[in-house]
Amino acid sequence: MTDATSALSTLSVPRLFSLAGQTVIVVGGGRGIGASVVLGCLEGGANIFVLDLLPEPDKNDWPPAKATAEKNGLKLNYGVADVTNEESLKMGFQTIFDSIDESSAPLRGLVVTAGVPIPISGLELEYDQWKRGIDVNLNGSFLSCQIFAKEWINRNPKVNSSDPDSPLASIVLTSSIHGQGFNRQVPGPSYGSAKAAIKHLASILGAEWGARAIRVNSISPGLIVTSTMRQNYIPTHPEYVDNMTKFTAIKRVADASELKAPVVFLLSKGSSFVTGTDLVIDGGHLAS
């Protein structure tokens, strides 16, 4: 058996980080961070299937992805599923699995960006609100991983991560800087607890599934002002962006486009030795 490192050393850097000839599923890709990830994966050469709760993708976030797919002759498909409903999620994934052409663009990646912020303090937080934050952010991430992994193993029963000729799959979960510690700027025990658990979930699943050629990692973005933030939080908390900026070394907030490269890296062969890790992307967090 050829050493896996030796096999990868024959690939140039552009090929190491290319997603060409692959299919990636993005859960929560209908808007915001998820839509930016979709665009990045398309730019990397992947065919994309999106699952999202939205009945249709965001009219502002989606057009760049659609234009890129058309320009590069790639597939971009959109489906509706609820990550808090196991049967809905299973049906959504099954539709995708049945649509993938394994001979020309095999399934190689999953990115889970579906999430909901719950900026309510512990004293005011209703139990149903707590449960919704855990259900969408944490349980939805786990279910997505499990459904994907079971199908991957079913399709690739003889995969071996030490074999350079074996197919590889990569899962990227979305944690948050809110999962690194207490954030004084925004209350949110439900959101922060779920995001901290997602980071740990990635490390556990990464260890469990690594030998089956499924890598699992997470990213922890800092403040990224998405359309959801603009609509639902910033209008009533205009000081939030300024306050959060004070705690980053770069002194600005991130744009969603800045997540494209890190996610593509974690999906690609270029990160084939990386699993169970969390990549913090927040401009240099200085304090909470």
C-alpha positions as CSV (number, residue, x, y, z in Angstrom):
1,M,0.0,0.0,0.0
2,T,1.3,3.4,-0.9
3,D,1.7,5.9,1.9
4,A,-1.1,8.5,1.8
5,T,1.3,11.4,2.3
6,S,3.4,10.3,-0.7
7,A,0.3,10.1,-2.9
8,L,-0.8,13.7,-1.9
9,S,2.7,15.0,-2.5
10,T,2.2,14.4,-6.2
11,L,-0.6,16.9,-6.4
12,S,0.0,20.6,-7.0
13,V,-1.4,23.1,-4.5
14,P,-4.3,24.2,-6.9
15,R,-5.3,20.5,-7.2
16,L,-5.0,19.9,-3.5
17,F,-7.6,22.7,-2.8
18,S,-9.8,22.1,-5.8
19,L,-13.3,20.6,-5.3
20,A,-13.8,19.9,-9.0
21,G,-15.6,16.7,-9.8
22,Q,-17.2,16.5,-6.4
23,T,-20.7,17.1,-4.9
24,V,-21.1,19.0,-1.6
25,I,-24.3,19.3,0.4
26,V,-24.8,22.6,2.3
27,V,-27.5,22.5,5.0
28,G,-28.7,26.0,5.7
29,G,-27.3,27.3,2.4
30,G,-30.3,29.5,1.5
31,R,-28.9,32.7,2.9
32,G,-26.3,34.5,4.9
33,I,-23.2,32.4,5.9
34,G,-24.6,29.3,4.2
35,A,-25.1,31.1,0.9
36,S,-21.5,32.4,1.0
37,V,-20.3,28.8,1.6
38,V,-22.3,27.7,-1.4
39,L,-20.7,30.3,-3.6
40,G,-17.2,29.4,-2.3
41,C,-17.8,25.7,-3.1
42,L,-19.0,26.5,-6.5
43,E,-15.9,28.6,-7.1
44,G,-13.9,25.6,-6.0
45,G,-15.6,23.5,-8.7
46,A,-18.1,21.5,-6.7
47,N,-21.7,20.7,-7.6
48,I,-24.0,21.8,-4.8
49,F,-27.2,20.6,-3.2
50,V,-28.7,22.9,-0.6
51,L,-31.2,22.0,2.1
52,D,-32.8,24.9,4.0
53,L,-36.0,25.6,5.9
54,L,-36.7,28.6,3.7
55,P,-39.3,27.8,1.0
56,E,-36.9,29.5,-1.5
57,P,-33.4,31.0,-1.2
58,D,-32.8,34.6,-0.3
59,K,-33.3,36.9,-3.3
60,N,-30.1,38.9,-2.4
61,D,-27.8,36.1,-1.4
62,W,-28.6,33.5,-4.0
63,P,-28.0,35.3,-7.4
64,P,-24.2,35.2,-7.2
65,A,-24.2,31.5,-6.6
66,K,-26.7,30.9,-9.4
67,A,-24.6,32.9,-11.8
68,T,-21.4,31.1,-10.8
69,A,-23.0,27.7,-11.3
70,E,-24.3,28.6,-14.8
71,K,-20.9,30.1,-15.8
72,N,-19.0,27.0,-14.7
73,G,-21.5,24.4,-15.9
74,L,-22.1,23.2,-12.3
75,K,-25.2,21.8,-10.7
76,L,-26.9,24.0,-8.0
77,N,-30.0,22.5,-6.5
78,Y,-32.3,23.7,-3.7
79,G,-34.5,21.7,-1.5
80,V,-36.5,22.3,1.7
81,A,-36.0,20.4,4.9
82,D,-36.4,21.1,8.7
83,V,-33.3,20.2,10.7
84,T,-35.4,19.8,13.8
85,N,-37.6,17.1,12.1
86,E,-35.7,13.8,11.6
87,E,-38.1,12.5,8.9
88,S,-38.0,15.8,7.0
89,L,-34.2,15.9,7.1
90,K,-34.0,12.2,6.0
91,M,-36.3,12.8,3.1
92,G,-34.3,15.9,2.0
93,F,-31.0,13.9,2.1
94,Q,-32.5,10.9,0.4
95,T,-33.7,13.1,-2.5
96,I,-30.2,14.4,-2.9
97,F,-28.6,10.9,-2.6
98,D,-30.9,9.7,-5.3
99,S,-29.9,12.6,-7.6
100,I,-26.1,12.3,-7.3
101,D,-24.2,10.9,-10.2
102,E,-21.4,9.0,-8.3
103,S,-19.5,8.2,-11.5
104,S,-19.0,11.9,-12.5
105,A,-19.4,13.9,-9.3
106,P,-19.4,11.7,-6.2
107,L,-20.6,12.9,-2.9
108,R,-17.6,14.2,-0.9
109,G,-18.7,16.9,1.5
110,L,-21.2,18.2,3.9
111,V,-21.3,21.7,5.4
112,V,-23.9,22.5,8.1
113,T,-24.6,26.2,8.6
114,A,-28.2,26.0,9.7
115,G,-28.7,27.8,12.9
116,V,-30.8,30.3,14.8
117,P,-29.6,33.1,17.2
118,I,-31.5,33.4,20.5
119,P,-30.2,36.7,22.1
120,I,-32.1,36.4,25.3
121,S,-30.6,36.3,28.8
122,G,-30.9,33.4,31.1
123,L,-33.4,35.1,33.4
124,E,-35.7,36.0,30.5
125,L,-35.3,32.9,28.4
126,E,-38.4,30.7,28.2
127,Y,-37.8,27.0,28.3
128,D,-39.3,26.6,24.8
129,Q,-36.8,29.2,23.5
130,W,-34.0,27.3,25.2
131,K,-35.1,24.0,23.6
132,R,-35.4,25.6,20.1
133,G,-31.9,26.9,20.3
134,I,-30.5,23.5,21.2
135,D,-32.7,21.7,18.7
136,V,-31.9,23.9,15.7
137,N,-28.2,24.5,16.4
138,L,-27.0,21.3,18.0
139,N,-29.5,18.6,17.3
140,G,-29.8,19.6,13.6
141,S,-26.1,19.5,13.3
142,F,-25.9,16.0,14.8
143,L,-28.8,14.7,12.7
144,S,-27.2,16.1,9.5
145,C,-23.9,14.4,10.3
146,Q,-25.4,11.1,11.2
147,I,-27.6,10.9,8.1
148,F,-24.7,11.8,5.8
149,A,-22.3,9.4,7.5
150,K,-24.6,6.4,7.3
151,E,-25.2,7.0,3.6
152,W,-21.5,7.5,3.0
153,I,-20.6,4.3,4.7
154,N,-23.4,2.5,2.9
155,R,-22.0,3.7,-0.4
156,N,-18.4,3.2,0.5
157,P,-18.3,0.1,2.8
158,K,-14.6,-0.6,2.2
159,V,-13.1,2.8,2.6
160,N,-9.9,3.1,4.5
161,S,-8.4,6.5,5.5
162,S,-4.8,5.2,5.2
163,D,-5.3,4.1,1.6
164,P,-4.4,6.9,-0.8
165,D,-6.8,5.4,-3.4
166,S,-9.7,5.4,-1.0
167,P,-12.4,8.0,-1.4
168,L,-12.5,10.7,1.3
169,A,-15.4,12.7,2.7
170,S,-15.3,15.8,4.9
171,I,-17.9,17.4,7.2
172,V,-17.7,21.0,8.3
173,L,-19.9,22.1,11.2
174,T,-20.5,25.7,12.2
175,S,-19.7,26.6,15.8
176,S,-19.2,30.2,16.9
177,I,-17.0,32.5,19.0
178,H,-20.0,32.4,21.3
179,G,-19.1,28.8,21.9
180,Q,-15.5,29.7,23.1
181,G,-16.7,31.6,26.2
182,F,-19.1,34.2,27.6
183,N,-19.8,37.1,25.3
184,R,-20.8,40.2,27.3
185,Q,-22.1,42.0,24.2
186,V,-24.9,39.5,23.5
187,P,-26.8,37.4,26.0
188,G,-27.6,33.9,24.8
189,P,-27.1,30.8,27.0
190,S,-29.0,28.6,24.5
191,Y,-27.1,29.7,21.5
192,G,-23.7,29.7,23.2
193,S,-24.2,26.3,24.8
194,A,-25.2,24.8,21.6
195,K,-22.3,26.2,19.7
196,A,-19.8,25.1,22.4
197,A,-21.3,21.6,22.1
198,I,-21.0,21.6,18.3
199,K,-17.3,22.3,18.6
200,H,-17.0,19.3,20.9
201,L,-19.3,17.2,18.7
202,A,-16.9,17.7,15.8
203,S,-14.0,16.5,17.9
204,I,-15.9,13.4,19.0
205,L,-17.2,12.5,15.5
206,G,-13.8,13.3,13.9
207,A,-12.2,10.7,16.2
208,E,-15.0,8.1,15.7
209,W,-15.2,8.4,11.9
210,G,-11.7,9.3,10.8
211,A,-10.8,5.7,10.1
212,R,-13.9,5.4,7.9
213,A,-12.5,8.2,5.7
214,I,-14.9,10.8,7.1
215,R,-13.2,13.8,8.5
216,V,-15.3,16.1,10.8
217,N,-14.1,19.7,11.7
218,S,-15.8,22.9,12.8
219,I,-15.3,26.6,12.2
220,S,-16.0,29.3,14.9
221,P,-16.8,32.6,13.2
222,G,-16.9,35.8,15.2
223,L,-19.4,38.5,14.3
224,I,-20.5,38.3,10.7
225,V,-23.3,40.7,9.9
226,T,-25.7,38.7,7.8
227,S,-29.1,39.7,6.5
228,T,-30.7,38.0,9.5
229,M,-28.6,40.0,11.9
230,R,-29.5,43.2,10.0
231,Q,-33.2,42.5,10.2
232,N,-33.7,40.9,13.6
233,Y,-31.1,42.3,16.0
234,I,-29.1,45.3,14.9
235,P,-32.1,47.6,14.4
236,T,-32.8,47.3,18.2
237,H,-29.1,47.1,19.2
238,P,-27.3,49.5,17.0
239,E,-24.3,49.6,19.3
240,Y,-23.6,45.9,18.9
241,V,-21.3,46.1,15.9
242,D,-19.2,48.9,17.4
243,N,-18.9,47.1,20.7
244,M,-17.9,43.7,19.2
245,T,-15.3,45.5,16.9
246,K,-13.5,46.7,20.0
247,F,-12.6,43.1,21.0
248,T,-10.9,42.1,17.7
249,A,-7.3,42.8,16.8
250,I,-8.3,43.7,13.2
251,K,-10.9,46.3,14.4
252,R,-13.6,45.3,12.0
253,V,-16.2,42.6,11.6
254,A,-16.0,39.8,9.1
255,D,-17.8,39.6,5.8
256,A,-19.5,36.3,5.0
257,S,-17.3,36.0,1.9
258,E,-14.3,35.6,4.2
259,L,-15.6,32.1,5.3
260,K,-15.4,30.8,1.7
261,A,-11.7,29.9,1.7
262,P,-11.5,28.2,5.2
263,V,-14.5,26.0,4.4
264,V,-13.2,25.0,1.0
265,F,-9.8,24.2,2.7
266,L,-11.5,21.9,5.2
267,L,-13.5,20.2,2.4
268,S,-10.4,19.6,0.2
269,K,-7.6,17.1,-0.1
270,G,-5.3,19.8,1.1
271,S,-6.6,19.3,4.7
272,S,-6.8,15.5,4.5
273,F,-4.9,15.1,7.8
274,V,-7.2,17.5,9.7
275,T,-10.0,16.1,11.7
276,G,-11.7,16.9,15.0
277,T,-10.4,20.5,15.0
278,D,-12.0,23.9,15.4
279,L,-10.9,26.8,13.2
280,V,-11.6,30.2,14.8
281,I,-12.3,33.0,12.3
282,D,-12.9,36.2,14.2
283,G,-10.3,38.9,13.4
284,G,-8.3,38.1,16.6
285,H,-10.5,37.9,19.6
286,L,-9.0,39.7,22.5
287,A,-11.6,39.6,25.3
288,S,-15.2,38.7,26.2
